[in-house]
Amino acid sequence: MANINPTRMNLITLKRRIVVAKKGHDILKRKREILVIEFLKLLKQSKESRALLNELVQQAYKAVTIASTYVGNYELEDISFNMQEAEPVKINIKNIMGVRIPEISRIDTKPAIQSTMLPAGLAVDDIDDSFTRATNAIIDVAQREQGLRRLVVEIDKTKRRVNALDYKVIPGMVSQSAYIRMRLSEMDRDMFSALKHVKKKLSKSQKRYASED
Protein backbone atom coordinates (compact mmCIF):
# COMPACT_ATOMS: atom_id res chain seq x y z
CA MET A 1 0.00 0.00 0.00
CA ALA A 2 2.92 2.30 0.66
CA ASN A 3 3.76 2.42 -3.07
CA ILE A 4 0.30 3.67 -4.02
CA ASN A 5 -0.01 7.38 -4.58
CA PRO A 6 -3.32 8.31 -2.88
CA THR A 7 -4.69 10.67 -5.54
CA ARG A 8 -8.22 11.10 -6.83
CA MET A 9 -7.05 10.18 -10.34
CA ASN A 10 -5.65 6.88 -9.07
CA LEU A 11 -8.93 6.23 -7.25
CA ILE A 12 -10.91 6.81 -10.46
CA THR A 13 -8.52 4.54 -12.39
CA LEU A 14 -8.87 1.80 -9.76
CA LYS A 15 -12.67 1.99 -9.85
CA ARG A 16 -12.61 1.53 -13.63
CA ARG A 17 -10.21 -1.40 -13.33
CA ILE A 18 -12.44 -3.04 -10.73
CA VAL A 19 -15.44 -2.77 -13.06
CA VAL A 20 -13.44 -4.31 -15.93
CA ALA A 21 -12.08 -7.07 -13.67
CA LYS A 22 -15.58 -7.97 -12.47
CA LYS A 23 -16.85 -8.15 -16.06
CA GLY A 24 -13.88 -10.35 -17.01
CA HIS A 25 -14.56 -12.51 -13.97
CA ASP A 26 -18.18 -13.05 -15.06
CA ILE A 27 -17.09 -13.90 -18.63
CA LEU A 28 -14.48 -16.40 -17.39
CA LYS A 29 -17.00 -18.06 -15.07
CA ARG A 30 -19.43 -18.42 -17.96
CA LYS A 31 -16.65 -19.82 -20.15
CA ARG A 32 -15.72 -22.34 -17.45
CA GLU A 33 -19.36 -23.47 -17.16
CA ILE A 34 -19.66 -23.96 -20.94
CA LEU A 35 -16.36 -25.87 -21.07
CA VAL A 36 -17.46 -28.15 -18.21
CA ILE A 37 -20.75 -28.86 -20.03
CA GLU A 38 -18.83 -29.69 -23.23
CA PHE A 39 -16.39 -31.84 -21.25
CA LEU A 40 -19.16 -33.90 -19.62
CA LYS A 41 -20.91 -34.35 -22.96
CA LEU A 42 -17.68 -35.42 -24.65
CA LEU A 43 -16.80 -37.69 -21.71
CA LYS A 44 -20.10 -39.56 -22.10
CA GLN A 45 -19.53 -39.92 -25.85
CA SER A 46 -15.95 -41.07 -25.23
CA LYS A 47 -17.08 -43.82 -22.84
CA GLU A 48 -19.64 -45.02 -25.41
CA SER A 49 -17.01 -44.93 -28.18
CA ARG A 50 -14.51 -46.84 -26.02
CA ALA A 51 -17.10 -49.55 -25.24
CA LEU A 52 -17.96 -49.83 -28.95
CA LEU A 53 -14.27 -50.04 -29.85
CA ASN A 54 -13.70 -52.95 -27.45
CA GLU A 55 -16.64 -54.78 -28.98
CA LEU A 56 -15.50 -54.14 -32.57
CA VAL A 57 -11.92 -55.25 -31.84
CA GLN A 58 -13.24 -58.52 -30.41
CA GLN A 59 -15.37 -59.01 -33.54
CA ALA A 60 -12.39 -58.26 -35.79
CA TYR A 61 -10.14 -60.84 -34.15
CA LYS A 62 -13.00 -63.32 -34.20
CA ALA A 63 -13.22 -62.75 -37.98
CA VAL A 64 -9.49 -63.49 -38.25
CA THR A 65 -9.96 -66.76 -36.35
CA ILE A 66 -12.84 -67.79 -38.62
CA ALA A 67 -10.92 -66.87 -41.78
CA SER A 68 -7.90 -68.90 -40.66
CA THR A 69 -10.09 -72.01 -40.51
CA TYR A 70 -11.03 -71.52 -44.19
CA VAL A 71 -7.67 -70.75 -45.73
CA GLY A 72 -5.06 -71.37 -43.05
CA ASN A 73 -2.71 -68.95 -41.37
CA TYR A 74 -0.07 -69.07 -44.12
CA GLU A 75 -2.41 -68.04 -46.96
CA LEU A 76 -4.12 -65.48 -44.72
CA GLU A 77 -0.75 -63.91 -44.00
CA ASP A 78 0.08 -63.96 -47.72
CA ILE A 79 -3.19 -62.18 -48.52
CA SER A 80 -2.47 -59.56 -45.87
CA PHE A 81 0.68 -58.49 -47.73
CA ASN A 82 -1.52 -57.34 -50.63
CA MET A 83 -3.58 -55.09 -48.41
CA GLN A 84 -2.92 -51.43 -47.80
CA GLU A 85 -1.19 -51.09 -44.44
CA ALA A 86 -2.65 -47.78 -43.33
CA GLU A 87 -5.17 -45.30 -44.61
CA PRO A 88 -4.56 -41.55 -44.48
CA VAL A 89 -6.63 -39.34 -42.24
CA LYS A 90 -7.53 -35.67 -42.38
CA ILE A 91 -7.77 -33.40 -39.36
CA ASN A 92 -10.03 -30.37 -39.09
CA ILE A 93 -10.17 -28.06 -36.09
CA LYS A 94 -13.33 -27.12 -34.21
CA ASN A 95 -13.22 -24.11 -31.90
CA ILE A 96 -15.06 -24.32 -28.55
CA MET A 97 -14.66 -21.13 -26.48
CA GLY A 98 -11.11 -20.69 -27.76
CA VAL A 99 -10.19 -24.38 -27.36
CA ARG A 100 -9.01 -26.03 -30.59
CA ILE A 101 -10.63 -29.49 -30.72
CA PRO A 102 -9.45 -31.85 -33.47
CA GLU A 103 -11.94 -33.55 -35.79
CA ILE A 104 -10.32 -36.61 -37.37
CA SER A 105 -11.75 -38.50 -40.33
CA ARG A 106 -10.49 -41.15 -42.72
CA ILE A 107 -9.81 -40.57 -46.39
CA ASP A 108 -11.61 -43.53 -47.92
CA THR A 109 -9.42 -45.82 -50.01
CA LYS A 110 -10.11 -49.42 -50.98
CA PRO A 111 -7.43 -51.93 -50.03
CA ALA A 112 -6.31 -54.13 -52.88
CA ILE A 113 -6.96 -57.78 -52.02
CA GLN A 114 -5.86 -60.55 -54.33
CA SER A 115 -7.94 -63.68 -53.77
CA THR A 116 -9.27 -66.38 -56.10
CA MET A 117 -10.86 -68.75 -53.62
CA LEU A 118 -14.48 -67.94 -52.85
CA PRO A 119 -14.35 -68.96 -49.13
CA ALA A 120 -11.12 -67.01 -48.73
CA GLY A 121 -12.63 -64.00 -50.48
CA LEU A 122 -15.67 -63.99 -48.21
CA ALA A 123 -13.59 -64.55 -45.10
CA VAL A 124 -11.08 -61.84 -45.99
CA ASP A 125 -13.89 -59.41 -46.84
CA ASP A 126 -15.32 -60.06 -43.40
CA ILE A 127 -11.92 -59.32 -41.84
CA ASP A 128 -11.62 -56.17 -43.92
CA ASP A 129 -15.08 -54.95 -42.89
CA SER A 130 -14.48 -55.79 -39.24
CA PHE A 131 -11.14 -54.01 -39.05
CA THR A 132 -12.50 -51.05 -41.02
CA ARG A 133 -15.21 -50.60 -38.38
CA ALA A 134 -12.63 -51.04 -35.62
CA THR A 135 -10.31 -48.48 -37.25
CA ASN A 136 -13.15 -45.97 -37.52
CA ALA A 137 -13.88 -46.55 -33.83
CA ILE A 138 -10.19 -46.03 -32.95
CA ILE A 139 -10.20 -42.72 -34.82
CA ASP A 140 -13.41 -41.70 -33.04
CA VAL A 141 -11.97 -42.57 -29.62
CA ALA A 142 -8.69 -40.76 -30.39
CA GLN A 143 -10.59 -37.68 -31.49
CA ARG A 144 -12.78 -37.56 -28.39
CA GLU A 145 -9.99 -38.31 -25.93
CA GLN A 146 -7.74 -35.67 -27.47
CA GLY A 147 -10.62 -33.22 -27.16
CA LEU A 148 -11.07 -34.22 -23.50
CA ARG A 149 -7.39 -33.57 -22.77
CA ARG A 150 -7.52 -30.11 -24.31
CA LEU A 151 -10.74 -29.24 -22.51
CA VAL A 152 -9.26 -30.34 -19.16
CA VAL A 153 -6.22 -28.09 -19.71
CA GLU A 154 -8.41 -25.11 -20.64
CA ILE A 155 -10.85 -25.70 -17.75
CA ASP A 156 -7.94 -25.81 -15.31
CA LYS A 157 -6.43 -22.65 -16.81
CA THR A 158 -9.78 -20.82 -16.68
CA LYS A 159 -10.35 -21.99 -13.09
CA ARG A 160 -6.99 -20.57 -12.02
CA ARG A 161 -7.81 -17.23 -13.66
CA VAL A 162 -11.22 -17.09 -11.97
CA ASN A 163 -9.66 -17.91 -8.58
CA ALA A 164 -6.95 -15.28 -9.12
CA LEU A 165 -9.60 -12.66 -9.82
CA ASP A 166 -11.76 -13.91 -6.93
CA TYR A 167 -9.12 -14.10 -4.23
CA LYS A 168 -6.27 -11.85 -5.31
CA VAL A 169 -6.80 -9.33 -8.11
CA ILE A 170 -10.25 -7.93 -7.28
CA PRO A 171 -9.80 -7.99 -3.46
CA GLY A 172 -6.39 -6.35 -3.94
CA MET A 173 -7.83 -3.53 -6.03
CA VAL A 174 -10.77 -3.09 -3.63
CA SER A 175 -8.29 -2.87 -0.75
CA GLN A 176 -6.19 -0.34 -2.65
CA SER A 177 -9.30 1.69 -3.43
CA ALA A 178 -10.31 1.67 0.25
CA TYR A 179 -6.81 2.74 1.26
CA ILE A 180 -6.83 5.66 -1.18
CA ARG A 181 -10.27 6.77 0.03
CA MET A 182 -9.06 6.61 3.62
CA ARG A 183 -5.92 8.62 2.83
CA LEU A 184 -7.90 11.18 0.82
CA SER A 185 -10.33 11.52 3.71
CA GLU A 186 -7.43 12.03 6.13
CA MET A 187 -5.89 14.62 3.82
CA ASP A 188 -9.23 16.41 3.53
CA ARG A 189 -9.53 16.51 7.32
CA ASP A 190 -5.96 17.74 7.66
CA MET A 191 -6.58 20.37 5.01
CA PHE A 192 -9.83 21.45 6.68
CA SER A 193 -8.07 21.66 10.05
CA ALA A 194 -5.20 23.65 8.53
CA LEU A 195 -7.62 26.04 6.85
CA LYS A 196 -9.47 26.55 10.12
CA HIS A 197 -6.18 27.26 11.85
CA VAL A 198 -5.17 29.76 9.15
CA LYS A 199 -8.59 31.37 9.22
CA LYS A 200 -8.40 31.67 13.01
CA LYS A 201 -4.98 33.32 12.80
CA LEU A 202 -6.20 35.70 10.12
CA SER A 203 -9.19 36.59 12.26
CA LYS A 204 -6.96 37.34 15.27
CA SER A 205 -4.63 39.44 13.12
CA GLN A 206 -7.54 41.42 11.72
CA LYS A 207 -8.88 42.08 15.25
CA ARG A 208 -5.44 43.18 16.44
CA TYR A 209 -4.99 45.57 13.56
CA ALA A 210 -8.51 46.91 14.11
CA SER A 211 -7.81 47.63 17.81
CA GLU A 212 -4.53 49.39 16.96
CA ASP A 213 -6.39 51.66 14.56
C-alpha positions as CSV (number, residue, x, y, z in Angstrom):
1,M,0.0,0.0,0.0
2,A,2.9,2.3,0.7
3,N,3.8,2.4,-3.1
4,I,0.3,3.7,-4.0
5,N,0.0,7.4,-4.6
6,P,-3.3,8.3,-2.9
7,T,-4.7,10.7,-5.5
8,R,-8.2,11.1,-6.8
9,M,-7.0,10.2,-10.3
10,N,-5.7,6.9,-9.1
11,L,-8.9,6.2,-7.3
12,I,-10.9,6.8,-10.5
13,T,-8.5,4.5,-12.4
14,L,-8.9,1.8,-9.8
15,K,-12.7,2.0,-9.9
16,R,-12.6,1.5,-13.6
17,R,-10.2,-1.4,-13.3
18,I,-12.4,-3.0,-10.7
19,V,-15.4,-2.8,-13.1
20,V,-13.4,-4.3,-15.9
21,A,-12.1,-7.1,-13.7
22,K,-15.6,-8.0,-12.5
23,K,-16.8,-8.2,-16.1
24,G,-13.9,-10.3,-17.0
25,H,-14.6,-12.5,-14.0
26,D,-18.2,-13.0,-15.1
27,I,-17.1,-13.9,-18.6
28,L,-14.5,-16.4,-17.4
29,K,-17.0,-18.1,-15.1
30,R,-19.4,-18.4,-18.0
31,K,-16.7,-19.8,-20.1
32,R,-15.7,-22.3,-17.5
33,E,-19.4,-23.5,-17.2
34,I,-19.7,-24.0,-20.9
35,L,-16.4,-25.9,-21.1
36,V,-17.5,-28.2,-18.2
37,I,-20.8,-28.9,-20.0
38,E,-18.8,-29.7,-23.2
39,F,-16.4,-31.8,-21.2
40,L,-19.2,-33.9,-19.6
41,K,-20.9,-34.4,-23.0
42,L,-17.7,-35.4,-24.6
43,L,-16.8,-37.7,-21.7
44,K,-20.1,-39.6,-22.1
45,Q,-19.5,-39.9,-25.8
46,S,-16.0,-41.1,-25.2
47,K,-17.1,-43.8,-22.8
48,E,-19.6,-45.0,-25.4
49,S,-17.0,-44.9,-28.2
50,R,-14.5,-46.8,-26.0
51,A,-17.1,-49.5,-25.2
52,L,-18.0,-49.8,-28.9
53,L,-14.3,-50.0,-29.8
54,N,-13.7,-52.9,-27.5
55,E,-16.6,-54.8,-29.0
56,L,-15.5,-54.1,-32.6
57,V,-11.9,-55.3,-31.8
58,Q,-13.2,-58.5,-30.4
59,Q,-15.4,-59.0,-33.5
60,A,-12.4,-58.3,-35.8
61,Y,-10.1,-60.8,-34.1
62,K,-13.0,-63.3,-34.2
63,A,-13.2,-62.8,-38.0
64,V,-9.5,-63.5,-38.3
65,T,-10.0,-66.8,-36.3
66,I,-12.8,-67.8,-38.6
67,A,-10.9,-66.9,-41.8
68,S,-7.9,-68.9,-40.7
69,T,-10.1,-72.0,-40.5
70,Y,-11.0,-71.5,-44.2
71,V,-7.7,-70.7,-45.7
72,G,-5.1,-71.4,-43.1
73,N,-2.7,-69.0,-41.4
74,Y,-0.1,-69.1,-44.1
75,E,-2.4,-68.0,-47.0
76,L,-4.1,-65.5,-44.7
77,E,-0.7,-63.9,-44.0
78,D,0.1,-64.0,-47.7
79,I,-3.2,-62.2,-48.5
80,S,-2.5,-59.6,-45.9
81,F,0.7,-58.5,-47.7
82,N,-1.5,-57.3,-50.6
83,M,-3.6,-55.1,-48.4
84,Q,-2.9,-51.4,-47.8
85,E,-1.2,-51.1,-44.4
86,A,-2.7,-47.8,-43.3
87,E,-5.2,-45.3,-44.6
88,P,-4.6,-41.6,-44.5
89,V,-6.6,-39.3,-42.2
90,K,-7.5,-35.7,-42.4
91,I,-7.8,-33.4,-39.4
92,N,-10.0,-30.4,-39.1
93,I,-10.2,-28.1,-36.1
94,K,-13.3,-27.1,-34.2
95,N,-13.2,-24.1,-31.9
96,I,-15.1,-24.3,-28.5
97,M,-14.7,-21.1,-26.5
98,G,-11.1,-20.7,-27.8
99,V,-10.2,-24.4,-27.4
100,R,-9.0,-26.0,-30.6
101,I,-10.6,-29.5,-30.7
102,P,-9.4,-31.9,-33.5
103,E,-11.9,-33.6,-35.8
104,I,-10.3,-36.6,-37.4
105,S,-11.7,-38.5,-40.3
106,R,-10.5,-41.1,-42.7
107,I,-9.8,-40.6,-46.4
108,D,-11.6,-43.5,-47.9
109,T,-9.4,-45.8,-50.0
110,K,-10.1,-49.4,-51.0
111,P,-7.4,-51.9,-50.0
112,A,-6.3,-54.1,-52.9
113,I,-7.0,-57.8,-52.0
114,Q,-5.9,-60.5,-54.3
115,S,-7.9,-63.7,-53.8
116,T,-9.3,-66.4,-56.1
117,M,-10.9,-68.7,-53.6
118,L,-14.5,-67.9,-52.8
119,P,-14.4,-69.0,-49.1
120,A,-11.1,-67.0,-48.7
121,G,-12.6,-64.0,-50.5
122,L,-15.7,-64.0,-48.2
123,A,-13.6,-64.6,-45.1
124,V,-11.1,-61.8,-46.0
125,D,-13.9,-59.4,-46.8
126,D,-15.3,-60.1,-43.4
127,I,-11.9,-59.3,-41.8
128,D,-11.6,-56.2,-43.9
129,D,-15.1,-55.0,-42.9
130,S,-14.5,-55.8,-39.2
131,F,-11.1,-54.0,-39.1
132,T,-12.5,-51.1,-41.0
133,R,-15.2,-50.6,-38.4
134,A,-12.6,-51.0,-35.6
135,T,-10.3,-48.5,-37.3
136,N,-13.2,-46.0,-37.5
137,A,-13.9,-46.5,-33.8
138,I,-10.2,-46.0,-33.0
139,I,-10.2,-42.7,-34.8
140,D,-13.4,-41.7,-33.0
141,V,-12.0,-42.6,-29.6
142,A,-8.7,-40.8,-30.4
143,Q,-10.6,-37.7,-31.5
144,R,-12.8,-37.6,-28.4
145,E,-10.0,-38.3,-25.9
146,Q,-7.7,-35.7,-27.5
147,G,-10.6,-33.2,-27.2
148,L,-11.1,-34.2,-23.5
149,R,-7.4,-33.6,-22.8
150,R,-7.5,-30.1,-24.3
151,L,-10.7,-29.2,-22.5
152,V,-9.3,-30.3,-19.2
153,V,-6.2,-28.1,-19.7
154,E,-8.4,-25.1,-20.6
155,I,-10.8,-25.7,-17.8
156,D,-7.9,-25.8,-15.3
157,K,-6.4,-22.6,-16.8
158,T,-9.8,-20.8,-16.7
159,K,-10.4,-22.0,-13.1
160,R,-7.0,-20.6,-12.0
161,R,-7.8,-17.2,-13.7
162,V,-11.2,-17.1,-12.0
163,N,-9.7,-17.9,-8.6
164,A,-6.9,-15.3,-9.1
165,L,-9.6,-12.7,-9.8
166,D,-11.8,-13.9,-6.9
167,Y,-9.1,-14.1,-4.2
168,K,-6.3,-11.8,-5.3
169,V,-6.8,-9.3,-8.1
170,I,-10.3,-7.9,-7.3
171,P,-9.8,-8.0,-3.5
172,G,-6.4,-6.3,-3.9
173,M,-7.8,-3.5,-6.0
174,V,-10.8,-3.1,-3.6
175,S,-8.3,-2.9,-0.8
176,Q,-6.2,-0.3,-2.7
177,S,-9.3,1.7,-3.4
178,A,-10.3,1.7,0.3
179,Y,-6.8,2.7,1.3
180,I,-6.8,5.7,-1.2
181,R,-10.3,6.8,0.0
182,M,-9.1,6.6,3.6
183,R,-5.9,8.6,2.8
184,L,-7.9,11.2,0.8
185,S,-10.3,11.5,3.7
186,E,-7.4,12.0,6.1
187,M,-5.9,14.6,3.8
188,D,-9.2,16.4,3.5
189,R,-9.5,16.5,7.3
190,D,-6.0,17.7,7.7
191,M,-6.6,20.4,5.0
192,F,-9.8,21.5,6.7
193,S,-8.1,21.7,10.1
194,A,-5.2,23.7,8.5
195,L,-7.6,26.0,6.8
196,K,-9.5,26.6,10.1
197,H,-6.2,27.3,11.9
198,V,-5.2,29.8,9.2
199,K,-8.6,31.4,9.2
200,K,-8.4,31.7,13.0
201,K,-5.0,33.3,12.8
202,L,-6.2,35.7,10.1
203,S,-9.2,36.6,12.3
204,K,-7.0,37.3,15.3
205,S,-4.6,39.4,13.1
206,Q,-7.5,41.4,11.7
207,K,-8.9,42.1,15.2
208,R,-5.4,43.2,16.4
209,Y,-5.0,45.6,13.6
210,A,-8.5,46.9,14.1
211,S,-7.8,47.6,17.8
212,E,-4.5,49.4,17.0
213,D,-6.4,51.7,14.6
